[in-house]
């Protein structure tokens, strides 16, 4: 029997990417709304309640409204907005973090898809806090370089427009008030007492993300060398299909550079441990539209319906 799927907000970047990933699957039936009715509440309610799984690719307020429309107990939801990422009763869609998080997705009826920047930060910090290597009261900084597709259709059009502003040709830090919408989940999921000093940066390329977290050896407990830090990540992600801990020499194999667009089109995530025994930096490299958005959502759905977690993904 096919899984009935409805994508509420299928016109947006994430919704379109989710839809594309279903095109070659014979185990999924897509419930499609008439384009003239895509904002009609009664029609959306009908399709949501007819689905087995509904993806919410909507602004936060609309995502909350969509959940309120559910009156059929069998409907399961994967929300790609920020609305429910720290909400009680919602599983967090990052199964590689722990067996408990994976099980919560498998059995859950409500799953919140991680934010793109948050995915990179959490992939680095969560294992260290969990292992007791990094204290929960650590003061952390994070830099995240992303392609402009992360800004949605409006930003994509801005960057791809003829005669655009010359400023768009340079990397541009944003979120300068340090109130970025991903900060609550970054802090809560990692169990940190303080939110990190977080600087997101958008640059002139379409897709890909590189999230970097610098660490001083004196911040860490039980670890005094770069090799030991690398081993911590290797242990944390051993056996995972979509998270790879790269060898310590990996960055030298690409001329000493890490490219933020190197994983565009791939649905996994690479971890690089760089630096030296005094000053260390851990980087997460992935596609902001893949493991940072639609790829992660499909992975969660696969787990929820009991098929291979990589089904329909670019691996």
C-alpha positions as CSV (number, residue, x, y, z in Angstrom):
1,X,0.0,0.0,0.0
2,X,1.3,3.4,-0.9
3,X,1.9,6.1,1.7
4,X,-0.3,9.1,1.0
5,X,1.7,12.3,1.2
6,X,0.5,15.9,1.1
7,X,3.0,18.8,0.9
8,X,1.4,22.0,2.3
9,X,3.4,24.8,0.8
10,X,4.6,22.9,-2.2
11,X,5.4,26.1,-4.2
12,X,8.4,27.1,-2.0
13,X,12.0,26.0,-2.4
14,X,11.8,23.2,0.3
15,X,8.4,22.0,-0.9
16,X,9.5,21.8,-4.5
17,X,12.6,19.8,-3.5
18,X,10.6,17.4,-1.5
19,X,8.2,16.9,-4.4
20,X,11.1,16.3,-6.8
21,X,12.5,13.5,-4.5
22,X,9.2,11.6,-4.9
23,X,9.2,11.4,-8.7
24,X,10.9,8.1,-9.0
25,X,9.3,6.4,-6.0
26,X,6.5,3.9,-6.4
27,X,5.7,3.6,-2.7
28,X,4.3,7.1,-2.3
29,X,1.1,8.7,-3.6
30,X,1.2,12.5,-3.7
31,X,-2.0,14.3,-2.9
32,X,-2.0,17.4,-5.1
33,X,-4.0,20.6,-4.4
34,X,-5.5,22.6,-7.2
35,X,-3.2,25.6,-7.6
36,X,-6.2,27.9,-7.4
37,X,-7.0,26.5,-4.0
38,X,-3.6,26.2,-2.4
39,X,-4.5,28.9,0.2
40,X,-8.1,27.6,0.7
41,X,-8.3,26.4,4.3
42,X,-11.0,23.9,3.8
43,X,-9.3,22.3,0.8
44,X,-6.0,22.1,2.7
45,X,-7.7,20.6,5.7
46,X,-9.3,17.9,3.5
47,X,-5.9,17.0,2.0
48,X,-4.1,17.1,5.3
49,X,-6.6,14.7,6.9
50,X,-6.6,12.4,3.8
51,X,-2.8,12.0,4.1
52,X,-0.7,9.5,6.0
53,X,2.1,12.1,6.2
54,X,1.9,15.9,5.7
55,X,4.9,18.0,5.1
56,X,4.6,21.6,6.2
57,X,6.7,23.9,4.1
58,X,5.1,27.1,5.4
59,X,5.8,30.2,7.5
60,X,5.6,29.6,11.2
61,X,2.1,31.0,11.7
62,X,0.7,29.0,8.8
63,X,2.4,25.8,10.0
64,X,0.7,26.2,13.4
65,X,-2.6,26.8,11.7
66,X,-2.1,23.6,9.6
67,X,-1.5,21.5,12.7
68,X,-4.8,22.9,14.2
69,X,-6.7,21.6,11.1
70,X,-5.8,17.9,11.9
71,X,-8.8,15.9,13.1
72,X,-7.7,12.5,11.9
73,X,-5.5,10.6,14.4
74,X,-3.5,8.7,11.8
75,X,-2.0,11.8,10.2
76,X,1.7,12.3,10.9
77,X,3.4,15.6,10.3
78,X,6.9,16.7,9.4
79,X,7.2,20.5,9.8
80,X,10.0,22.3,8.0
81,X,9.3,25.6,9.6
82,X,10.8,26.9,12.9
83,X,7.4,26.7,14.6
84,X,7.8,23.4,16.5
85,X,11.5,22.8,16.8
86,X,11.6,23.3,20.5
87,X,7.9,22.5,21.2
88,X,7.0,19.7,23.7
89,X,5.7,16.6,22.1
90,X,7.6,17.1,18.8
91,X,10.5,14.8,17.8
92,X,13.6,16.6,16.4
93,X,14.4,15.3,12.9
94,X,18.1,14.5,13.4
95,X,18.3,10.7,13.9
96,X,22.1,10.6,13.9
97,X,22.4,12.4,17.2
98,X,21.3,9.5,19.4
99,X,19.3,6.2,19.3
100,X,16.6,7.9,21.4
101,X,16.2,10.7,18.8
102,X,16.0,8.1,16.0
103,X,13.4,6.1,17.9
104,X,11.4,9.3,18.6
105,X,11.2,9.9,14.8
106,X,10.3,6.3,14.0
107,X,7.4,6.3,16.5
108,X,6.5,10.0,16.5
109,X,3.4,11.6,15.0
110,X,4.9,15.1,15.0
111,X,8.5,15.7,13.7
112,X,10.2,19.1,13.5
113,X,12.7,19.3,10.7
114,X,16.0,21.0,11.8
115,X,17.0,24.4,10.5
116,X,19.9,24.5,8.0
117,X,22.4,26.5,10.1
118,X,21.2,24.6,13.2
119,X,22.0,21.3,11.5
120,X,25.6,22.2,11.1
121,X,26.0,23.7,14.6
122,X,24.2,20.8,16.4
123,X,26.1,18.1,14.4
124,X,29.3,19.6,15.9
125,X,28.3,20.6,19.4
126,X,25.8,17.9,20.4
127,X,28.2,15.0,20.4
128,X,30.7,17.0,22.5
129,X,28.2,18.0,25.2
130,X,26.7,14.5,25.2
131,X,30.2,12.9,25.8
132,X,31.0,15.4,28.5
133,X,33.9,16.8,26.5
134,X,32.3,20.3,26.2
135,X,30.6,21.8,29.3
136,X,27.0,23.0,29.0
137,X,28.0,26.4,30.1
138,X,30.6,26.8,27.3
139,X,30.8,30.2,25.5
140,X,30.8,29.3,21.8
141,X,31.0,31.1,18.5
142,X,29.8,29.8,15.2
143,X,30.2,31.0,11.6
144,X,27.9,29.6,8.9
145,X,28.4,30.3,5.2
146,X,25.4,29.5,3.0
147,X,24.3,29.7,-0.6
148,X,21.6,32.2,-1.4
149,X,19.0,29.5,-2.1
150,X,18.5,29.3,1.7
151,X,16.8,32.7,1.5
152,X,13.9,31.3,-0.6
153,X,12.4,32.4,-3.8
154,X,12.7,36.2,-3.1
155,X,16.4,36.0,-2.4
156,X,17.0,33.6,-5.3
157,X,15.4,36.1,-7.7
158,X,17.4,38.9,-6.2
159,X,20.7,37.1,-6.7
160,X,19.8,35.9,-10.2
161,X,18.5,39.2,-11.5
162,X,20.1,41.0,-14.3
163,X,21.8,44.3,-13.2
164,X,21.7,43.3,-9.6
165,X,23.3,45.3,-6.8
166,X,27.1,44.9,-6.8
167,X,27.0,44.2,-3.1
168,X,25.5,40.7,-3.8
169,X,28.8,39.7,-5.3
170,X,30.5,39.7,-1.9
171,X,29.8,37.5,1.2
172,X,27.3,39.3,3.5
173,X,27.0,38.6,7.2
174,X,23.4,39.0,8.5
175,X,21.4,38.4,11.7
176,X,23.5,41.2,13.1
177,X,21.2,41.7,16.1
178,X,22.1,38.1,17.2
179,X,18.4,37.0,17.4
180,X,18.5,34.5,14.5
181,X,15.5,32.2,14.4
182,X,17.7,29.1,14.6
183,X,19.3,30.1,17.9
184,X,16.6,28.6,20.2
185,X,17.0,25.1,18.7
186,X,20.8,25.4,18.6
187,X,20.8,26.0,22.3
188,X,18.0,23.7,23.4
189,X,18.9,20.6,21.4
190,X,22.6,20.8,22.5
191,X,21.6,21.5,26.1
192,X,23.6,24.7,26.3
193,X,23.1,27.2,29.1
194,X,23.9,30.1,26.7
195,X,23.2,30.6,23.0
196,X,26.3,30.8,20.8
197,X,27.6,34.0,19.3
198,X,26.3,33.1,15.8
199,X,27.2,34.8,12.5
200,X,25.4,33.5,9.4
201,X,26.9,34.7,6.1
202,X,25.2,34.5,2.6
203,X,27.4,34.3,-0.4
204,X,27.1,34.4,-4.2
205,X,26.5,30.7,-5.0
206,X,23.3,28.8,-5.2
207,X,23.5,25.9,-2.7
208,X,25.8,24.5,0.0
209,X,26.8,25.3,3.5
210,X,29.9,25.3,5.7
211,X,29.3,25.7,9.5
212,X,32.4,26.2,11.6
213,X,32.7,26.1,15.4
214,X,36.1,27.1,16.8
215,X,37.3,25.5,20.1
216,X,40.2,26.1,22.4
217,X,41.8,22.9,23.9
218,X,41.4,24.5,27.4
219,X,37.6,24.4,26.9
220,X,37.5,20.7,26.5
221,X,37.4,18.0,29.2
222,X,39.3,14.7,28.8
223,X,40.7,15.8,25.4
224,X,44.1,17.4,24.8
225,X,44.9,16.7,21.2
226,X,43.3,17.2,17.8
227,X,43.5,13.4,17.2
228,X,41.5,12.8,20.4
229,X,38.8,15.3,19.3
230,X,38.6,13.6,15.9
231,X,38.2,10.2,17.6
232,X,35.3,11.6,19.6
233,X,33.4,12.4,16.4
234,X,34.4,9.2,14.7
235,X,32.8,7.3,17.7
236,X,29.7,9.5,17.8
237,X,28.9,9.0,14.1
238,X,30.1,5.4,13.6
239,X,27.9,3.4,11.3
240,X,25.8,6.4,10.1
241,X,24.8,6.4,6.5
242,X,24.5,10.2,6.0
243,X,27.1,11.7,8.3
244,X,30.8,11.1,7.5
245,X,33.7,12.1,9.7
246,X,36.5,12.9,7.3
247,X,40.1,11.9,8.0
248,X,42.3,14.4,9.8
249,X,44.3,14.9,6.6
250,X,41.2,15.5,4.4
251,X,41.5,19.3,4.2
252,X,45.1,19.0,2.9
253,X,43.9,16.8,0.1
254,X,42.0,19.7,-1.3
255,X,44.8,22.2,-1.1
256,X,44.1,23.4,2.4
257,X,40.7,24.8,1.6
258,X,37.1,23.7,2.5
259,X,34.5,24.7,-0.1
260,X,31.0,25.6,1.2
261,X,29.4,24.4,-2.1
262,X,31.2,21.0,-2.3
263,X,28.1,19.1,-1.1
264,X,25.5,20.8,-3.3
265,X,23.1,18.1,-4.6
266,X,24.1,15.5,-1.9
267,X,21.9,14.7,1.1
268,X,24.6,13.8,3.6
269,X,26.9,15.8,5.9
270,X,30.7,15.8,6.3
271,X,32.5,16.6,9.5
272,X,36.0,18.0,9.3
273,X,38.2,18.4,12.4
274,X,40.9,20.9,11.7
275,X,43.5,23.0,13.5
276,X,46.2,21.9,16.0
277,X,46.4,20.7,19.6
278,X,45.8,24.2,21.0
279,X,43.3,25.8,18.6
280,X,40.8,23.5,17.0
281,X,37.9,24.0,14.5
282,X,35.2,21.6,13.6
283,X,33.3,22.2,10.4
284,X,30.1,20.7,9.0
285,X,29.8,20.7,5.2
286,X,26.5,19.9,3.6
287,X,23.8,21.2,1.2
288,X,21.4,23.7,2.9
289,X,18.7,22.3,0.6
290,X,19.6,18.6,1.3
291,X,20.6,17.6,4.8
292,X,19.7,21.1,5.8
293,X,16.1,21.0,4.5
294,X,14.3,18.7,2.1
295,X,16.7,15.8,2.3
296,X,16.4,15.7,6.1
297,X,12.6,15.8,5.8
298,X,12.6,12.8,3.5
299,X,15.0,10.9,5.7
300,X,12.6,11.4,8.6
301,X,9.6,10.2,6.5
302,X,11.5,7.1,5.5
303,X,12.1,6.2,9.1
304,X,8.5,6.9,10.0
305,X,7.2,4.5,7.3
306,X,9.8,1.8,8.0
307,X,11.8,1.9,4.8
308,X,15.5,2.5,4.2
309,X,16.3,5.9,5.5
310,X,18.2,6.9,2.3
311,X,15.3,6.0,-0.1
312,X,14.8,8.7,-2.6
313,X,17.9,10.7,-1.4
314,X,21.0,11.6,-3.3
315,X,23.7,9.5,-1.6
